[in-house]
Amino acid sequence: MVDAPPPPRPLSALDRARLALDVLALDGAALGGLWLRARVGPARAAVMGRLADIPLPARRIHPTIDDGALFGGTDLAASLSAGAHRKSAGILAQPSALILTMAERAPAGLAARLAQYLDAGTSCLIALDEGAEAEETLSPTLAERLALFLDLSDFALEDAEGLEAASDLTLARARLIHLRGIGLPPQAMNALAAAAASLGIDSLRAPMMAARAAFAIAALRGLDAPDDTCLRDAASLVYAHRATIFPDTPQEDAPLPDAPPPDDTPNDAPDDTPQDLADIPQDLVLEAVRAALPADVLARLAAGRAARGMKGGAGTGAKMKGNHRGRPLPARAGRMRQGKRIDILATLRAAAPLQTLRGAGLGAGDTPKRLAIRPSDLRIKRYQHSSDRVLIFTIDASGSSAFARLAEAKGAVELLLAQSYARRDHVALLAFRGQGCEVVLPPTRSLTATKRRLAGLAGGGGTPLAAGLRMGLDVALQARARGMTPTLALLTDGRGNIALDGSANRARADEDAQRLARVFAASGIPALVIDIATRPQPSLAGLARGMGATYLPLPRADSRLLTKVLQAGMGT
């Protein structure tokens, strides 16, 4: 009996990056594009050099680009020169390879427009993500449509020199045209879909993109059809950065896949399905994805869930619109009032197409004619700025918490203080223990005072969880009334046992906490509930649902992991 050959070794980080760039150059439009997380350096320069292999014209855009540049509009200079209305073509008028710089700052409106453009399947997007922290990341709307992801944070100079093309792309493009007419067997598609579900990927785009990537890899390797190695490598490219749960280690006694139904095809009929794809197990696909996951995946996944689950946890205060300061927004039609400022260029663009109808003309001859501008043409300047933000740390300082995790919680908060100070955020510190909750430190920007009060925080007594919620809500509402944006982080190890009236009644304490949770949810204040008990508490998960907050159990986290989660969830 001949032993089966061992499965191929997983791709190294450099081989995976080179393969992703080859697949992007070969079939970037079908795969949506590439999410490239990297700062300026040799590795990113090498990747940008490979973009010339994409058979589409490259166009650079930025997060503040307006709709006129994207979709086209009135060409004001040409219209004034010609004396007639002239339109300009937008960047999205033809298929292209868009390069979005500072993609982590792209607003939701731009992400939605680009997503609709990518859905046509004729163009691709290279999103240059320069975010330094976990919460500075690409919009989920765009991330879902980009099949490929590369993180070059750990690439060295010698790695950058190895990112050259690994295959003959000319022959691969001709071979891909043939392969596109071949569909994957149902067993292979089932394995891709099951692997995506095991990783917590709930989008149907991911298995479809993995199948397209498998065909592209087969074309690069000169195969007549994708084999199981192509399938595994495609899954590692498409699934690794989309995972939301950590896959369990496959068991040796896992059930075998169901046997395929009997085939009535005569024995002498040709079979175009590769034999090794007929019964590919899901575990092989999961193993390839597991090899592509980063070493600190648990911390990253927890931080990512916190950042995605927080309402308004984007690292800044609430967005406020005005007429005088902040980031410029597209002008809007309006009337002249006190404090308003006219956008001259936008007003001229609105009036130019209507000059012929108004009988004014645009001065094509020697005698210039004046423009006819109506009140409906007026465009008003708009700006957007962020309000100040206050981070409200509500810490369980009861006896049980002090025995278990109070030291780690205090360490995590202290590590965040310097970052909050650098961002000029306000910080408030609350502690509940005994029979009530006290404001250890009201909202302040004083780093020294916060550290001193935190170091002197002692633990002991019962767990008045309801009192902590009430005090946290009061401080948050007071901060919002002063024009600030409050965010609350509740760190506790379990159920409350002290009611609001100070009595040691666990049932009444639960009722009080649930009632305050509903009030908290109605207020719309973003919150994060971190369970620091040695075992996750179902009661805290229910409390978080009632508050409309994100629940994160961290039974084995130290102060550094707590800091990562708080940093992502609260946007610091």
C-alpha positions as CSV (number, residue, x, y, z in Angstrom):
1,M,0.0,0.0,0.0
2,V,1.4,3.4,-1.1
3,D,1.2,6.2,1.5
4,A,-0.5,9.3,0.4
5,P,1.8,12.2,-0.2
6,P,2.0,14.8,2.6
7,P,0.0,18.0,2.0
8,P,2.0,21.0,0.7
9,R,3.4,23.4,3.2
10,P,1.5,26.6,3.8
11,L,2.7,29.7,2.0
12,S,5.2,32.0,3.7
13,A,4.4,35.6,4.3
14,L,6.5,36.6,1.3
15,D,5.1,34.0,-1.0
16,R,1.6,34.9,0.0
17,A,2.3,38.6,-0.7
18,R,3.8,37.8,-4.1
19,L,0.9,35.5,-5.0
20,A,-1.6,38.2,-4.0
21,L,0.0,40.7,-6.3
22,D,0.1,38.2,-9.2
23,V,-3.6,37.4,-8.7
24,L,-4.4,41.2,-8.5
25,A,-2.5,41.8,-11.8
26,L,-4.2,38.9,-13.5
27,D,-7.8,39.3,-12.5
28,G,-8.1,42.5,-10.3
29,A,-11.4,43.6,-11.7
30,A,-13.2,40.4,-10.9
31,L,-11.7,40.4,-7.3
32,G,-12.5,44.0,-6.6
33,G,-8.9,45.0,-5.7
34,L,-6.4,45.1,-2.8
35,W,-6.5,46.4,0.7
36,L,-2.9,47.4,1.4
37,R,-2.1,48.2,5.0
38,A,1.4,49.8,5.0
39,R,3.2,52.9,5.9
40,V,5.5,54.7,3.4
41,G,8.6,52.5,2.9
42,P,10.5,50.2,0.6
43,A,7.9,47.4,0.9
44,R,5.0,49.7,-0.1
45,A,7.1,51.2,-2.9
46,A,7.7,47.7,-4.3
47,V,4.0,46.9,-4.2
48,M,3.1,50.2,-5.9
49,G,5.6,49.3,-8.6
50,R,3.8,46.1,-9.3
51,L,0.5,48.0,-10.0
52,A,1.8,48.7,-13.5
53,D,1.1,45.0,-14.3
54,I,-2.7,45.7,-14.0
55,P,-4.1,46.1,-17.5
56,L,-6.1,49.2,-16.5
57,P,-5.2,52.9,-16.4
58,A,-4.2,53.9,-12.9
59,R,-6.0,57.0,-11.3
60,R,-5.2,58.4,-7.9
61,I,-8.0,59.7,-5.6
62,H,-8.1,61.0,-2.1
63,P,-10.7,60.9,0.7
64,T,-11.8,64.5,0.2
65,I,-12.6,64.2,-3.5
66,D,-15.9,65.6,-4.5
67,D,-18.7,64.2,-6.7
68,G,-17.8,66.5,-9.5
69,A,-14.4,65.0,-9.9
70,L,-15.8,61.5,-9.6
71,F,-18.8,61.6,-11.8
72,G,-18.1,64.8,-13.9
73,G,-20.0,68.1,-14.0
74,T,-19.7,71.6,-15.4
75,D,-16.3,72.6,-16.6
76,L,-16.4,76.2,-15.5
77,A,-13.2,77.3,-17.3
78,A,-14.3,75.8,-20.6
79,S,-17.8,77.1,-20.3
80,L,-16.6,80.7,-19.7
81,S,-14.1,80.4,-22.6
82,A,-16.6,79.0,-25.1
83,G,-19.6,81.0,-24.1
84,A,-21.6,77.8,-23.8
85,H,-22.1,75.0,-21.3
86,R,-19.3,72.5,-21.3
87,K,-19.1,69.3,-19.2
88,S,-16.1,67.4,-17.9
89,A,-15.8,63.7,-17.7
90,G,-15.4,62.2,-14.2
91,I,-12.8,59.7,-13.0
92,L,-15.4,57.0,-12.8
93,A,-16.5,57.4,-16.4
94,Q,-14.2,54.6,-17.6
95,P,-12.8,51.4,-16.1
96,S,-9.6,52.1,-14.2
97,A,-7.4,50.9,-11.3
98,L,-8.2,53.4,-8.6
99,I,-5.6,54.1,-6.0
100,L,-7.2,55.5,-2.8
101,T,-4.7,57.2,-0.6
102,M,-5.3,57.5,3.2
103,A,-8.1,55.0,2.7
104,E,-8.7,54.7,6.5
105,R,-10.0,58.3,6.4
106,A,-12.5,57.7,3.6
107,P,-16.0,58.9,4.7
108,A,-19.0,56.7,4.4
109,G,-20.4,58.6,1.4
110,L,-17.3,58.1,-0.6
111,A,-17.1,54.4,0.4
112,A,-20.7,53.8,-0.8
113,R,-20.0,55.5,-4.2
114,L,-16.8,53.5,-4.7
115,A,-18.6,50.3,-3.7
116,Q,-21.3,50.8,-6.3
117,Y,-18.6,51.5,-8.9
118,L,-16.7,48.2,-8.0
119,D,-19.9,46.2,-8.2
120,A,-19.9,46.7,-12.0
121,G,-16.9,44.3,-12.1
122,T,-14.9,46.3,-14.6
123,S,-12.5,48.1,-12.3
124,C,-10.5,47.5,-9.2
125,L,-9.5,49.6,-6.2
126,I,-6.2,49.6,-4.3
127,A,-6.9,51.0,-0.8
128,L,-3.7,52.4,0.8
129,D,-4.5,52.1,4.5
130,E,-1.9,54.0,6.6
131,G,-3.6,53.6,9.9
132,A,-1.3,53.3,12.9
133,E,-3.8,51.9,15.3
134,A,-6.4,49.0,15.2
135,E,-9.4,51.4,15.0
136,E,-7.9,53.3,12.1
137,T,-9.0,51.0,9.4
138,L,-10.8,50.7,6.1
139,S,-14.6,51.2,5.8
140,P,-16.4,47.8,6.0
141,T,-18.3,48.7,2.9
142,L,-15.1,48.7,0.9
143,A,-13.3,46.0,2.8
144,E,-16.1,43.5,1.9
145,R,-15.6,44.2,-1.8
146,L,-11.8,43.9,-1.9
147,A,-10.9,40.2,-2.1
148,L,-7.1,40.6,-1.3
149,F,-5.4,42.0,1.8
150,L,-1.7,42.7,2.5
151,D,-0.2,43.9,5.8
152,L,3.4,45.0,5.2
153,S,4.1,46.2,8.7
154,D,6.6,43.5,9.4
155,F,8.3,43.3,6.0
156,A,12.0,44.0,5.9
157,L,14.0,45.5,3.1
158,E,15.1,42.2,1.7
159,D,11.4,41.1,1.6
160,A,10.6,44.1,-0.5
161,E,13.1,43.0,-3.0
162,G,11.4,39.7,-3.4
163,L,8.0,41.0,-4.5
164,E,8.6,40.8,-8.2
165,A,6.3,38.9,-10.5
166,A,6.5,35.1,-10.0
167,S,4.8,34.1,-13.2
168,D,4.4,35.0,-16.9
169,L,1.2,37.1,-16.8
170,T,0.8,37.1,-20.5
171,L,0.4,33.3,-20.8
172,A,-1.7,33.3,-17.6
173,R,-4.2,35.8,-19.0
174,A,-4.7,33.6,-22.0
175,R,-5.1,30.5,-19.8
176,L,-7.6,32.3,-17.5
177,I,-10.0,33.0,-20.4
178,H,-10.2,29.3,-20.9
179,L,-10.5,28.5,-17.2
180,R,-13.4,31.0,-16.6
181,G,-15.7,28.7,-18.5
182,I,-15.0,25.9,-16.0
183,G,-17.1,25.8,-12.8
184,L,-15.9,24.5,-9.5
185,P,-17.4,21.1,-8.4
186,P,-20.2,21.4,-5.8
187,Q,-17.9,19.7,-3.2
188,A,-15.3,22.4,-3.6
189,M,-17.8,25.3,-3.3
190,N,-19.3,23.6,-0.3
191,A,-15.9,23.4,1.3
192,L,-15.2,27.1,0.7
193,A,-18.6,28.1,2.1
194,A,-18.3,25.8,5.1
195,A,-14.8,27.2,5.8
196,A,-16.1,30.8,5.6
197,A,-18.9,29.9,8.1
198,S,-16.4,28.3,10.5
199,L,-14.4,31.6,10.5
200,G,-17.4,33.7,11.2
201,I,-17.6,35.2,7.7
202,D,-21.3,35.8,7.0
203,S,-20.9,37.4,3.5
204,L,-21.5,35.3,0.4
205,R,-19.0,37.5,-1.5
206,A,-16.1,35.8,0.3
207,P,-16.7,32.2,-1.1
208,M,-17.3,33.6,-4.6
209,M,-14.1,35.7,-4.5
210,A,-12.2,32.7,-3.2
211,A,-13.4,30.6,-6.2
212,R,-12.3,33.4,-8.6
213,A,-8.9,33.6,-6.9
214,A,-8.6,29.8,-7.2
215,F,-9.0,30.0,-11.0
216,A,-6.5,32.9,-11.2
217,I,-4.0,30.8,-9.2
218,A,-4.5,27.8,-11.4
219,A,-3.9,30.0,-14.5
220,L,-0.7,31.4,-12.9
221,R,0.6,27.8,-12.3
222,G,-0.3,26.5,-15.8
223,L,-3.0,24.1,-14.7
224,D,-6.0,23.0,-16.7
225,A,-8.2,23.3,-13.6
226,P,-7.8,24.4,-10.0
227,D,-6.6,21.6,-7.7
228,D,-6.8,21.4,-3.9
229,T,-3.6,23.4,-3.4
230,C,-5.1,26.3,-5.5
231,L,-8.2,26.1,-3.4
232,R,-6.3,26.3,-0.1
233,D,-4.1,29.2,-1.2
234,A,-7.1,31.1,-2.5
235,A,-8.8,30.7,0.9
236,S,-5.7,31.9,2.7
237,L,-5.7,35.0,0.5
238,V,-9.4,35.9,0.9
239,Y,-10.4,34.6,4.3
240,A,-7.6,35.4,6.7
241,H,-8.3,39.1,7.2
242,R,-12.1,38.5,7.2
243,A,-12.2,36.1,10.1
244,T,-14.2,37.2,13.1
245,I,-13.7,34.1,15.3
246,F,-10.7,31.9,15.9
247,P,-11.1,28.5,14.2
248,D,-10.7,25.5,16.5
249,T,-8.0,23.0,15.8
250,P,-9.3,20.2,13.6
251,Q,-9.8,16.9,15.3
252,E,-8.4,13.7,14.1
253,D,-11.7,11.9,14.5
254,A,-13.7,14.5,12.5
255,P,-16.4,13.0,10.4
256,L,-15.6,12.4,6.8
257,P,-17.6,14.3,4.2
258,D,-20.6,12.5,2.7
259,A,-19.9,10.2,-0.1
260,P,-20.8,11.6,-3.5
261,P,-23.9,10.2,-5.2
262,P,-23.4,7.4,-7.6
263,D,-22.5,8.5,-11.1
264,D,-24.4,6.9,-14.0
265,T,-21.9,8.2,-16.5
266,P,-20.3,5.3,-18.5
267,N,-16.8,4.3,-17.6
268,D,-15.4,5.3,-20.9
269,A,-16.8,8.8,-20.7
270,P,-14.3,11.5,-20.0
271,D,-14.3,13.1,-16.6
272,D,-13.1,16.7,-16.5
273,T,-13.3,17.1,-12.7
274,P,-9.9,16.8,-11.0
275,Q,-9.8,13.8,-8.7
276,D,-8.3,15.7,-5.7
277,L,-11.1,18.2,-5.8
278,A,-13.8,15.5,-5.7
279,D,-13.8,15.1,-1.9
280,I,-11.7,18.0,-0.5
281,P,-12.3,18.2,3.3
282,Q,-13.1,21.5,4.9
283,D,-10.2,21.0,7.4
284,L,-7.6,21.5,4.6
285,V,-9.0,24.9,3.7
286,L,-9.2,25.9,7.4
287,E,-5.6,24.8,8.0
288,A,-4.4,27.1,5.2
289,V,-6.3,30.0,6.6
290,R,-5.0,29.3,10.1
291,A,-1.5,29.5,8.8
292,A,-2.2,32.9,7.3
293,L,-3.6,34.3,10.6
294,P,-1.3,36.7,12.5
295,A,0.3,35.5,15.7
296,D,-1.7,37.9,17.9
297,V,-5.0,37.1,16.2
298,L,-6.9,36.8,19.5
299,A,-6.1,40.3,20.6
300,R,-6.7,41.7,17.1
301,L,-10.1,40.0,16.8
302,A,-11.2,41.2,20.2
303,A,-10.1,44.7,19.4
304,G,-11.8,44.6,16.0
305,R,-15.1,43.4,17.5
306,A,-14.9,46.3,20.0
307,A,-14.2,48.9,17.3
308,R,-17.0,47.5,15.0
309,G,-19.5,47.2,17.8
310,M,-19.1,50.6,19.3
311,K,-21.5,53.4,18.3
312,G,-19.4,56.4,17.4
313,G,-16.2,54.8,18.5
314,A,-14.2,56.3,15.7
315,G,-11.6,58.0,17.8
316,T,-13.1,61.5,17.7
317,G,-16.1,63.3,19.1
318,A,-19.4,63.8,17.4
319,K,-19.4,65.4,14.0
320,M,-20.8,68.9,14.0
321,K,-21.5,71.1,11.0
322,G,-20.9,74.8,10.8
323,N,-20.1,77.7,8.5
324,H,-16.7,78.9,9.7
325,R,-14.3,76.2,10.8
326,G,-13.4,72.6,10.4
327,R,-13.1,70.3,7.4
328,P,-14.6,71.6,4.2
329,L,-17.8,69.8,3.0
330,P,-19.5,70.1,-0.5
331,A,-21.4,73.3,-0.8
332,R,-25.2,73.2,-0.7
333,A,-27.9,75.4,-2.1
334,G,-29.1,78.1,0.4
335,R,-30.0,81.7,1.0
336,M,-27.8,84.5,2.2
337,R,-28.3,85.0,5.9
338,Q,-26.2,86.4,8.7
339,G,-23.1,84.2,9.2
340,K,-23.4,82.4,5.9
341,R,-20.5,82.4,3.4
342,I,-21.0,82.0,-0.4
343,D,-18.9,79.5,-2.3
344,I,-18.2,81.5,-5.5
345,L,-17.0,78.6,-7.7
346,A,-19.9,76.4,-6.8
347,T,-22.3,79.2,-7.4
348,L,-20.8,79.8,-10.9
349,R,-21.0,76.1,-11.7
350,A,-24.6,76.1,-10.8
351,A,-25.4,79.1,-12.9
352,A,-23.3,78.4,-16.0
353,P,-25.6,75.7,-17.6
354,L,-28.6,78.1,-17.5
355,Q,-27.1,81.2,-19.1
356,T,-28.4,80.5,-22.5
357,L,-32.0,80.0,-21.2
358,R,-31.6,83.3,-19.3
359,G,-30.4,85.1,-22.4
360,A,-27.3,86.3,-20.8
361,G,-24.5,84.5,-22.7
362,L,-21.0,84.1,-21.4
363,G,-19.0,86.8,-23.2
364,A,-17.6,85.0,-26.3
365,G,-17.2,88.2,-28.3
366,D,-15.2,91.4,-27.7
367,T,-17.9,92.9,-25.4
368,P,-18.3,90.8,-22.3
369,K,-21.8,90.0,-21.2
370,R,-22.6,89.8,-17.5
371,L,-23.7,86.5,-15.9
372,A,-27.3,86.1,-14.8
373,I,-27.2,84.7,-11.3
374,R,-30.5,83.9,-9.5
375,P,-31.0,83.2,-5.8
376,S,-31.5,79.5,-6.6
377,D,-27.9,79.4,-7.9
378,L,-26.3,80.5,-4.6
379,R,-24.2,77.8,-2.9
380,I,-23.2,78.1,0.8
381,K,-19.9,76.9,2.2
382,R,-20.1,74.2,4.9
383,Y,-17.6,72.8,7.3
384,Q,-17.5,69.9,9.7
385,H,-15.6,69.7,13.0
386,S,-15.5,67.3,15.9
387,S,-16.6,68.1,19.4
388,D,-14.4,67.4,22.5
389,R,-14.7,63.9,23.8
390,V,-14.8,62.5,27.4
391,L,-13.9,58.9,28.2
392,I,-15.8,57.7,31.3
393,F,-14.1,54.7,33.0
394,T,-16.5,53.0,35.4
395,I,-14.5,50.5,37.4
396,D,-15.8,47.7,39.7
397,A,-13.8,48.1,42.9
398,S,-15.7,45.6,44.9
399,G,-14.1,42.9,47.0
400,S,-14.4,40.2,44.4
401,S,-13.0,42.4,41.6
402,A,-10.1,43.6,43.8
403,F,-9.2,40.0,44.5
404,A,-9.3,39.0,40.8
405,R,-8.7,41.7,38.2
406,L,-8.7,45.2,39.7
407,A,-4.9,45.5,39.3
408,E,-5.1,44.7,35.6
409,A,-8.0,47.1,35.0
410,K,-6.1,49.9,36.7
411,G,-3.0,49.1,34.7
412,A,-5.0,49.2,31.4
413,V,-6.6,52.6,32.3
414,E,-3.2,54.0,33.2
415,L,-1.7,52.9,29.9
416,L,-4.5,54.7,28.1
417,L,-4.1,58.0,30.0
418,A,-1.1,59.2,28.1
419,Q,-2.8,58.5,24.8
420,S,-5.9,60.3,25.9
421,Y,-3.8,63.2,27.1
422,A,-2.0,63.4,23.7
423,R,-5.4,63.6,21.9
424,R,-6.6,66.2,24.4
425,D,-9.5,64.0,25.5
426,H,-11.2,64.5,28.8
427,V,-11.1,61.6,31.2
428,A,-13.5,60.8,34.0
429,L,-13.0,58.0,36.6
430,L,-15.8,56.4,38.6
431,A,-15.6,53.5,41.1
432,F,-18.5,51.5,42.5
433,R,-18.1,49.5,45.7
434,G,-19.7,49.0,49.0
435,Q,-23.2,50.6,48.8
436,G,-22.7,53.1,46.1
437,C,-20.6,54.8,43.4
438,E,-18.3,57.7,43.7
439,V,-16.8,60.1,41.2
440,V,-13.1,59.6,41.8
441,L,-12.3,62.2,39.2
442,P,-14.7,64.4,37.2
443,P,-14.0,65.0,33.5
444,T,-10.5,66.5,33.3
445,R,-7.5,66.8,31.1
446,S,-5.0,66.6,33.9
447,L,-2.8,63.6,33.5
448,T,-1.1,63.9,36.9
449,A,-4.4,64.2,38.8
450,T,-5.9,61.2,37.0
451,K,-2.9,59.0,37.7
452,R,-2.8,60.0,41.4
453,R,-6.5,59.2,41.9
454,L,-6.2,55.9,40.0
455,A,-3.2,54.8,42.1
456,G,-5.1,55.5,45.3
457,L,-8.2,53.6,44.3
458,A,-8.8,50.8,46.8
459,G,-11.1,47.8,46.5
460,G,-13.5,46.1,48.9
461,G,-17.2,45.6,49.8
462,G,-20.2,44.6,47.7
463,T,-21.0,45.2,44.0
464,P,-23.4,48.1,43.5
465,L,-23.5,47.7,39.8
466,A,-26.8,49.6,39.4
467,A,-25.3,52.6,41.3
468,G,-22.3,52.5,38.9
469,L,-24.6,52.6,35.9
470,R,-26.6,55.5,37.3
471,M,-23.6,57.5,38.1
472,G,-22.0,56.8,34.7
473,L,-25.2,57.8,33.0
474,D,-25.4,61.1,35.0
475,V,-21.8,62.0,34.2
476,A,-22.3,61.2,30.5
477,L,-25.5,63.2,30.2
478,Q,-23.9,66.2,31.9
479,A,-20.9,66.0,29.5
480,R,-23.2,65.9,26.5
481,A,-25.2,68.9,27.8
482,R,-21.9,70.8,27.7
483,G,-21.4,70.0,24.0
484,M,-19.0,67.0,24.6
485,T,-19.2,63.5,23.2
486,P,-19.3,60.9,26.1
487,T,-18.2,57.3,25.8
488,L,-18.4,54.9,28.7
489,A,-16.3,51.8,29.5
490,L,-17.7,49.5,32.2
491,L,-15.1,47.1,33.7
492,T,-16.7,44.6,36.1
493,D,-16.4,40.9,37.1
494,G,-20.0,39.9,37.6
495,R,-23.6,40.5,38.8
496,G,-24.5,43.3,41.2
497,N,-25.6,42.3,44.7
498,I,-26.4,45.8,46.2
499,A,-29.6,47.5,45.1
500,L,-30.0,51.3,44.5
501,D,-31.5,51.7,48.0
502,G,-28.3,50.2,49.6
503,S,-29.9,46.9,50.5
504,A,-28.1,43.6,50.0
505,N,-30.8,42.1,47.7
506,R,-29.4,40.4,44.6
507,A,-32.8,40.1,42.9
508,R,-33.6,43.8,43.4
509,A,-30.1,44.7,42.3
510,D,-30.6,42.8,39.0
511,E,-33.9,44.6,38.4
512,D,-32.3,48.0,39.1
513,A,-29.4,47.3,36.7
514,Q,-31.7,46.1,33.9
515,R,-33.9,49.2,34.3
516,L,-30.9,51.5,34.1
517,A,-29.6,49.5,31.1
518,R,-32.8,50.3,29.2
519,V,-32.5,54.0,30.1
520,F,-28.9,53.9,29.0
521,A,-29.9,52.4,25.7
522,A,-32.5,55.1,25.1
523,S,-29.9,57.8,25.7
524,G,-27.9,56.6,22.7
525,I,-24.5,56.9,24.5
526,P,-21.9,54.5,23.2
527,A,-20.6,52.0,25.7
528,L,-18.4,49.0,26.1
529,V,-18.9,46.3,28.8
530,I,-15.7,44.3,29.5
531,D,-16.2,41.2,31.6
532,I,-13.0,40.7,33.6
533,A,-14.2,37.7,35.6
534,T,-12.2,34.5,35.5
535,R,-15.2,33.0,33.6
536,P,-17.6,34.9,31.3
537,Q,-20.8,35.9,33.1
538,P,-24.0,35.4,31.1
539,S,-25.7,38.1,33.2
540,L,-23.2,40.7,31.9
541,A,-23.8,39.7,28.4
542,G,-27.6,40.3,29.0
543,L,-26.8,43.6,30.6
544,A,-24.7,44.7,27.6
545,R,-27.6,43.8,25.3
546,G,-30.0,45.8,27.4
547,M,-27.6,48.8,27.2
548,G,-27.1,48.5,23.5
549,A,-23.4,48.2,24.3
550,T,-20.6,45.9,23.1
551,Y,-19.9,42.9,25.4
552,L,-16.3,41.5,25.5
553,P,-15.4,38.7,27.9
554,L,-11.7,38.7,28.6
555,P,-11.1,36.0,31.3
556,R,-7.3,35.7,30.7
557,A,-6.3,39.1,29.6
558,D,-3.6,41.2,31.2
559,S,-3.4,44.9,31.3
560,R,-1.9,45.2,27.8
561,L,-4.7,43.2,26.2
562,L,-7.2,45.2,28.1
563,T,-5.5,48.3,26.8
564,K,-5.8,47.1,23.2
565,V,-9.5,46.3,23.5
566,L,-10.2,49.6,25.2
567,Q,-8.1,51.4,22.7
568,A,-10.0,50.0,19.8
569,G,-13.5,50.1,21.3
570,M,-13.2,53.7,22.6
571,G,-11.2,54.9,19.6
572,T,-8.2,56.3,21.6
